[in-house]
């Protein structure tokens, strides 16, 4: 069975602090995809990144970076120099090779205070 | 390119009634997935349609059904509504190719059952 765990339910930081959101997954598949989505108060899920199981390279996009480690089944997300606009619920998700069904974690609500 | 659109955005129904929600995917996307989001259960996969065929199905009762049309637009139907069906229903579309499995989400339909 596939499962995604985001142990941090809520995180509160002050603007400009760095913050890491943890994601641990379980799967027996050798080929799978991992995702991060952002859900602002408006409700729409915004795609942030996709990583396939064969690509363990870390990725940086502006203030965002992702650390994928197959050895620990983790796919963590770091926001550097957080801003108030980063306040949202962040979801980590897992899909099988065919990509049709996303298994989501419970989400981490990030609050960035000015 | 226009994003995923969902109609209606808000809906209030009474227990026992039925409801139909609509989703128009991003142009060129052939896969449409549906998710239910509630505070207690989080984001849960309902079903996925690809080229008018249901490709994946989540663990929901038969009251939840869907279909996809030849233009990739999709509808989901919930019959005999229960109070517990109150949720945000999110639709996502995907290209589903060897290079891309990202699912792009619409703004959702917020259903309230009274």
Contacts between the chains, C-beta under 8 A, distances in Angstrom:
chain1	res1	chain2	res2	distance
A	33	B	101	5.5
A	35	B	102	7.3
A	35	B	103	7.9
A	37	B	105	7.5
A	42	B	107	7.2
A	43	B	88	6.1
A	43	B	107	6.3
A	43	B	108	5.2
A	43	B	110	7.7
A	44	B	105	6.0
A	44	B	106	7.0
A	44	B	107	4.7
A	44	B	108	6.7
A	45	B	90	6.5
A	45	B	92	7.6
A	45	B	105	3.9
A	46	B	105	7.6
A	47	B	102	5.4
A	47	B	103	7.2
A	47	B	104	5.9
A	47	B	105	7.5
A	50	B	101	6.6
A	50	B	102	5.2
A	91	B	43	6.6
A	95	B	101	6.5
A	98	B	55	7.4
A	98	B	56	7.8
A	98	B	96	7.8
A	99	B	31	7.8
A	99	B	94	6.5
A	99	B	96	6.0
A	99	B	101	3.2
A	99	B	103	7.8
A	100	B	31	6.3
A	100	B	33	6.4
A	100	B	48	4.2
A	100	B	50	6.9
A	100	B	55	5.3
A	100	B	56	4.6
A	100	B	94	7.6
A	100	B	96	7.2
A	101	B	33	7.0
A	101	B	45	4.9
A	101	B	48	6.1
A	101	B	56	4.6
A	101	B	58	7.2
A	102	B	33	7.3
A	102	B	35	7.5
A	102	B	43	7.7
A	102	B	45	6.4
A	102	B	92	7.7
A	102	B	103	6.2
A	103	B	45	7.3
A	104	B	35	7.9
A	104	B	42	6.2
A	104	B	43	4.0
A	104	B	44	7.9
A	105	B	42	7.8
A	106	B	42	5.0
A	107	B	42	6.6
A	107	B	43	7.7
